[in-house]
Amino acid sequence: MDYMKIFEDTAYVRMGGRPEELRCAQYLQQCCADLGMEAKLEAFEVDLADMEAASLSVDGKEIPCKGYFCAGSGEVTAPLYYLRSTDDYSLSLCRGKIVMIDGYLGYWIYQDILENGAVGFITYDGNVNYADRDIDQRELRSFVSKGNKLLGVNINAKDAVSIMEADAKEATIRLQQNEYKGESHNVVLEMPGETDRWIVFTAHYDSTSLSQGAYDNMSGCAALLGIAEYFLTHKHLHNLRFIWCGSEERGLLGSKAWVRDHEEDLKTIDLNINLDMVGCIMGKFIACCTTEEALTHYISYFGKEMGFGITVRQDVYSSDSTPFADAGVPALSFARIAPPPTGTIHNSYDTMALMSGRQMAEDTAFMAAFAQRMANAVCCPVGRTIPDNMKEKLDIYLTRKRGPKH
C-alpha cells in the first residue's frame, strides 16, 4: 500500500456534505476496486448552508469573521460581553448581550448562554503566536440549537485579544445564508467470512474547513485500506465490514447514520475497531476502549507480544467508535497522538508533511495483527456488555447528562 500516494491524492479540504467529500468517497471506492473489492456508497441526510454574507463590527470597526452555518439570518446589535467563567454569576451577565466564548461552542455552553438571555455569540480560534490569520468555518449543529438559533460568528484569536485590549463596548452581527438539506456518504466494503458474526472497522474521511486532513483522518482511511488488503490474503472466520464514515467532523454524523439505519445488523457485530489519526512522524500510539476493562489488559499484553509500544485506557473516544458503543457494540479506537509542537489538527497545518510512510506501515501492521486475532476467534473474547462506568461517560459525551462544570 502506497500510503504517501493516498495522502497526495487527497490533499484537499473535504467538508461533510460538500462536493469535495463526495469526490473523496468515490476515490476510496476506486481504491477498493483497485484491490479487486467492491465498495458501495450509502447516502444520509445532513444539514447544509451557503453563506451569502457575514459580518461583525465592534464599536464601529469591522472584524474579519466567518458566520456560523445553520445559525439563521438577520442582524443583532448589543453590548459585548466576554464570558470568562461559567459560574452562575458570570452567566447571569449574558442577558441582552453578544457573548464572546473561549473554545468551541459545545452543547452545554450554548444552553447556558441561551437560558441566560444572550442575543448572539462570538467564538475564536487560531493562535496569537502563529503568523496566519486563519478562521475556521463552524456551524451551529441542530442537536445543539434544537431550533433555538442565535446569530454567531467565528474570528481569529488575534482579533479576540485586540477586542479585549480595546475594552470594546458594542457589537453588531449580520448573517445572510441559505439553509437546506443535503447528502453525505459512508463508503461500505464487506468481506464475507465463515460465521454469522461481524467485526466492523471504521475511519472518517471528511475534514474541517481549513484542513487537508492528512493526519485527521486520511491516515485512518489509508490504514483501513491496508487492513482490507491484508485480509485479502489472510483467513478470517468473522465477516468483516469496513466503513469509511462521512461527516464525522460535524458530530459523528456518518457513524450515527449507519448505526441508526442498520439496527438489525448491530445484533451480529462483536466488535468495532475505529482508526482515527495514525502514522504521524512523532507521538505515542494509544488504544481507547469503550468496553469491559479486560480488553485494555489484552491489548497491553498483545503490544508486548508484538514488540509494539502502546498505551491503553478504558474511556470514550471522540470519534466514530462512540455511536457503536452507545448502541451496545464493544468499540475501541486506535490513534497515534502527536505532541502539539509536531502535529495539530483542524487547521491548515494538517498536511501530509506530518505523516510517515514507514510509521503508517508499522501502525497498520500492528492493527491488522490485532484484528486477525479478533477475526479468527472461535468466540470473540470481548464481552458484549458495555460497563456502567462507560455508559455514564457515553451519557455525558452525548449530552444526555451533564458532567462537572470546569
C-alpha positions as a printed Julia matrix, in Angstrom:
406×3 Matrix{Float64}:
   0.0     0.0    0.0
   1.45    3.35  -1.06
   0.26    5.44   1.86
   2.01    8.65   0.85
   0.37    8.47  -2.59
  -3.03    8.35  -0.89
  -2.16   11.49   1.1
  -1.02   13.2   -2.09
  -4.2    12.23  -3.96
  -6.48   13.56  -1.18
  -4.63   16.8   -0.34
  -7.73   18.99  -0.4
 -10.39   20.22   2.01
 -13.39   17.85   2.14
 -16.06   19.2    4.46
 -19.0    16.93   5.23
 -21.79   17.12   2.68
 -19.79   19.15   0.17
 -18.79   18.05  -3.36
 -15.16   17.53  -2.29
 -16.27   14.99   0.32
 -18.16   13.03  -2.33
 -15.07   13.21  -4.57
 -13.05   11.6   -1.77
 -15.74    8.95  -1.16
 -15.56    7.98  -4.82
 -11.75    7.91  -4.61
 -11.91    5.46  -1.68
 -14.44    3.38  -3.59
 -12.0     3.24  -6.51
  -9.13    2.27  -4.17
 -11.2    -0.73  -3.11
 -11.89   -1.56  -6.76
  -8.16   -1.38  -7.5
  -7.69   -4.08  -4.84
 -10.37   -6.2   -6.52
 -13.12   -5.42  -3.99
 -16.48   -3.71  -4.5
 -17.48   -0.97  -2.07
 -20.8     0.87  -2.12
 -21.82    4.39  -1.18
 -24.61    4.81   1.38
 -26.09    8.31   1.44
 -27.55   10.0    4.51
 -29.14   13.4    5.04
 -27.22   16.32   6.59
 -27.95   19.98   7.27
 -26.13   22.35   4.93
 -25.92   26.11   4.42
 -24.46   28.52   1.9
 -23.3    31.76   3.48
 -24.21   34.77   1.37
 -22.97   37.45   3.78
 -21.45   37.55   7.27
 -20.02   40.5    9.17
 -19.01   41.56  12.66
 -18.44   45.14  13.72
 -17.2    46.06  17.18
 -17.51   49.71  18.24
 -17.87   50.57  14.58
 -14.77   48.65  13.43
 -15.16   45.73  11.03
 -13.6    42.48  12.33
 -12.8    39.64   9.88
 -15.13   36.75  10.63
 -16.95   33.71   9.31
 -20.61   33.3   10.1
 -21.83   30.1   11.71
 -23.6    27.84   9.24
 -27.19   26.98  10.23
 -27.35   29.82  12.79
 -30.07   31.67  10.91
 -30.1    35.01   9.14
 -30.6    38.53  10.45
 -28.89   41.34  12.34
 -28.35   41.95  16.03
 -26.66   44.84  17.86
 -26.0    44.57  21.59
 -23.43   45.21  24.31
 -20.42   42.9   24.04
 -19.65   40.6   26.96
 -16.67   38.25  27.32
 -17.69   35.16  29.28
 -14.5    34.43  31.23
 -16.08   31.83  33.51
 -19.17   29.65  33.51
 -20.16   30.14  37.16
 -23.75   31.2   37.76
 -22.9    34.85  38.37
 -20.84   35.18  35.19
 -23.56   33.5   33.15
 -26.2    35.84  34.6
 -24.42   38.76  32.9
 -25.15   37.31  29.43
 -28.65   38.77  29.32
 -29.17   41.04  26.35
 -25.51   40.68  25.3
 -23.49   39.34  22.39
 -21.29   36.9   24.25
 -17.69   36.03  23.35
 -16.79   32.47  24.34
 -13.46   30.66  24.74
 -13.07   27.45  22.73
 -15.74   25.51  20.88
 -19.44   26.2   21.11
 -20.38   23.0   22.91
 -23.89   21.87  23.77
 -23.93   22.92  27.39
 -22.28   26.31  26.95
 -24.83   27.12  24.26
 -27.7    26.05  26.51
 -26.24   28.16  29.33
 -25.94   31.39  27.33
 -29.35   30.8   25.73
 -31.01   30.24  29.1
 -29.32   33.36  30.47
 -30.62   35.59  27.71
 -27.72   36.04  25.28
 -28.75   37.51  21.9
 -25.7    36.45  19.85
 -22.28   34.86  20.22
 -18.68   35.11  19.07
 -16.1    32.32  19.2
 -12.47   32.43  18.18
  -9.75   30.02  17.09
  -6.2    30.04  15.81
  -3.26   31.13  17.92
  -1.89   34.56  18.77
   1.64   33.2   18.26
   1.03   31.89  14.71
   1.75   34.02  11.66
  -1.54   33.17   9.93
  -4.9    34.81  10.47
  -6.94   31.74   9.54
 -10.55   31.48  10.68
 -12.29   28.11  10.85
 -15.74   27.74   9.29
 -18.06   26.45  12.01
 -21.72   25.54  12.28
 -24.46   25.66  14.87
 -25.34   21.99  14.98
 -29.02   21.13  15.1
 -28.66   18.96  18.19
 -27.07   21.97  19.93
 -29.59   24.64  18.91
 -32.72   22.45  18.97
 -34.29   25.11  16.78
 -33.37   27.97  19.13
 -30.86   29.86  16.96
 -28.66   32.77  17.95
 -26.65   34.61  15.32
 -22.96   33.79  15.71
 -19.56   34.32  14.11
 -16.06   32.91  14.5
 -12.96   35.14  14.46
  -9.19   34.77  14.78
  -7.64   34.72  18.25
  -5.54   37.82  17.46
  -8.71   39.84  16.91
 -10.31   38.43  20.06
  -7.34   39.72  22.08
  -7.44   43.09  20.32
 -11.15   43.45  21.14
 -10.48   42.85  24.81
  -7.45   45.15  24.87
  -9.63   47.93  23.43
 -12.27   47.38  26.13
 -14.9    47.13  23.38
 -18.47   48.03  24.31
 -20.85   47.09  21.5
 -21.03   44.58  18.65
 -23.18   44.01  15.59
 -23.54   40.63  13.86
 -25.09   40.3   10.42
 -25.74   36.95   8.72
 -27.46   36.05   5.49
 -27.46   32.39   4.49
 -29.45   29.74   2.66
 -30.05   26.66   4.82
 -31.11   23.36   3.26
 -30.86   19.57   3.43
 -28.04   17.81   1.58
 -26.27   14.46   1.49
 -23.13   12.96   2.9
 -21.97    9.39   2.28
 -20.49    6.36   4.0
 -18.3     4.07   1.92
 -19.0     0.43   2.84
 -16.99   -2.67   1.95
 -17.91   -6.19   3.11
 -15.67   -9.25   3.16
 -17.59  -12.48   3.92
 -16.16  -14.9    6.47
 -17.28  -18.3    7.73
 -19.68  -17.42  10.57
 -22.72  -15.2   11.03
 -20.78  -12.75  13.25
 -19.17   -9.47  12.18
 -16.3    -7.19  13.06
 -16.78   -3.61  11.84
 -13.88   -1.27  11.09
 -14.43    2.48  10.84
 -12.49    5.62   9.92
 -13.74    9.04   8.82
 -12.6    10.68   5.61
 -14.02   14.2    5.9
 -12.0    17.19   7.12
 -12.64   20.58   8.68
 -12.81   23.77   6.64
  -9.11   24.72   6.71
  -7.58   21.27   6.73
  -6.37   18.8    4.13
  -6.89   16.25   6.9
  -3.91   14.02   6.16
  -3.41   13.21   9.84
  -7.06   13.69  10.83
  -8.07   11.41   9.26
  -6.94   10.26   5.85
  -4.33    8.38   7.86
  -7.04    6.18   9.39
  -8.71    5.75   5.99
  -5.45    4.66   4.36
  -4.75    2.25   7.22
  -8.26    0.81   6.77
  -7.42    0.15   3.12
  -4.2    -1.51   4.29
  -6.11   -3.78   6.69
  -8.61   -4.7    3.97
  -5.71   -5.55   1.67
  -4.18   -7.69   4.44
  -7.36   -9.77   4.8
  -7.44  -10.46   1.08
  -4.65  -12.98   1.71
  -5.3   -13.9    5.37
  -8.05  -16.11   6.73
 -10.88  -14.61   8.79
 -13.7   -16.55  10.4
 -15.7   -13.41  11.15
 -17.35  -11.41   8.4
 -15.59   -8.06   8.05
 -17.23   -4.74   7.28
 -15.16   -1.62   6.53
 -16.94    1.74   6.79
 -15.28    4.96   5.71
 -17.54    7.44   7.51
 -18.63   10.81   6.19
 -19.24   13.98   8.21
 -17.51   12.83  11.39
 -16.16   16.33  11.99
 -19.73   17.61  12.07
 -20.72   15.46  15.05
 -20.06   11.81  14.1
 -22.9    12.03  11.58
 -21.79    9.16   9.34
 -21.4     6.57  12.07
 -24.59    7.79  13.77
 -26.45    7.38  10.48
 -25.08    3.88   9.89
 -25.99    2.74  13.4
 -29.46    4.28  13.07
 -30.12    2.73   9.65
 -28.75   -0.75  10.44
 -30.33   -1.54  13.78
 -30.81   -5.23  12.98
 -27.18   -5.6   11.85
 -25.93   -4.35  15.22
 -27.06   -7.6   16.87
 -24.48   -9.59  14.91
 -21.49   -7.27  15.47
 -19.0    -8.48  18.07
 -16.58   -5.55  17.91
 -15.99   -2.16  16.32
 -12.38   -1.17  15.62
 -12.04    2.52  14.78
  -8.94    4.23  13.36
  -8.61    7.97  13.89
  -5.18    9.6   13.38
  -2.31    7.14  12.97
   1.04    7.06  11.2
   2.3    10.53  12.12
   6.06   11.08  12.42
   6.02   11.87  16.14
   3.9    10.76  19.09
   2.7     7.75  21.03
   0.28    5.05  19.96
  -2.86    4.6   22.05
  -5.95    2.42  22.27
  -9.11    3.78  23.89
 -11.6     1.04  24.79
 -15.3     1.68  25.38
 -15.58   -1.92  26.5
 -15.08   -4.07  29.53
 -11.76   -3.29  31.21
 -10.39   -6.75  30.37
  -9.78   -5.69  26.77
  -7.35   -2.99  27.89
  -5.17   -5.66  29.51
  -5.41   -7.9   26.45
  -4.23   -5.11  24.14
  -1.4    -4.18  26.52
  -0.25   -7.8   26.57
  -0.59   -8.04  22.81
   1.56   -4.94  22.37
   4.32   -6.57  24.41
   3.98   -9.8   22.46
   4.35   -7.88  19.19
   7.11   -5.57  20.44
   4.94   -2.53  19.75
   4.71    0.37  22.21
   1.13    1.21  23.15
  -0.77    2.99  25.93
  -4.26    1.65  26.63
  -7.15    3.09  28.6
 -10.84    2.44  29.16
 -12.71    5.56  28.06
 -14.96    7.18  25.45
 -13.1     8.44  22.4
 -14.35   11.43  20.4
 -14.7     9.54  17.12
 -16.83    7.07  15.19
 -16.41    4.32  17.78
 -18.78    6.18  20.1
 -22.12    5.63  18.28
 -21.35    1.89  18.11
 -20.58    1.72  21.82
 -23.72    3.7   22.58
 -25.69    1.1   20.59
 -24.23   -1.68  22.74
 -21.38   -2.78  20.47
 -17.98   -3.02  22.21
 -15.81   -0.44  20.46
 -12.23    0.76  20.56
 -10.22    3.42  18.78
  -6.57    3.28  17.78
  -4.6     6.5   17.33
  -1.07    7.87  17.32
  -1.19   11.16  19.21
   1.36   13.72  18.05
   2.63   16.26  20.59
   1.25   19.75  19.74
   4.59   21.14  18.53
   4.83   18.36  15.91
   1.25   17.87  14.74
  -2.0    19.76  15.15
  -5.44   19.17  13.66
  -8.47   21.15  12.46
  -6.26   23.79  10.87
  -4.21   24.45   7.74
  -1.16   22.74   9.25
  -2.68   19.27   8.97
  -0.99   18.15   5.74
   1.0    15.13   4.57
   4.11   16.84   5.97
   3.07   15.39   9.35
   2.97   11.84   8.03
   5.47    8.99   7.71
   5.03    6.17   5.22
   7.17    3.93   7.4
   5.14    4.71  10.53
   1.91    4.18   8.62
   3.12    0.71   7.62
   4.16   -0.16  11.19
   0.93    1.08  12.76
  -1.21   -0.68  10.14
   0.7    -3.94  10.6
   0.04   -3.88  14.34
  -3.66   -3.1   13.91
  -4.02   -5.79  11.25
  -2.35   -8.34  13.55
  -4.73   -7.43  16.38
  -7.68   -7.56  14.01
  -6.63  -11.0   12.79
  -6.74  -12.3   16.36
 -10.26  -10.97  16.79
 -11.42  -12.04  13.32
 -10.28  -15.61  13.86
 -11.51  -16.05  17.41
 -13.88  -19.02  17.58
 -15.75  -16.98  20.18
 -14.99  -13.26  20.38
 -13.32  -12.76  23.78
 -14.67   -9.23  24.25
 -17.75   -9.08  26.47
 -20.87   -7.88  24.61
 -22.0    -5.68  27.53
 -20.97   -2.02  27.88
 -19.98   -1.47  31.54
 -21.93    1.02  33.67
 -18.96    3.38  34.03
 -18.71    3.59  30.24
 -22.48    4.08  29.89
 -22.21    7.08  32.2
 -19.36    8.54  30.14
 -21.38    7.98  26.96
 -24.33    9.81  28.54
 -22.06   12.76  29.29
 -20.32   12.77  25.9
 -23.64   12.55  24.04
 -25.12   15.35  26.23
 -27.83   13.22  27.81
 -26.26   14.02  31.15
 -24.2    16.98  32.26
 -20.7    16.39  33.58
 -18.91   18.62  36.07
 -18.5    22.27  35.1
 -14.96   23.48  34.52
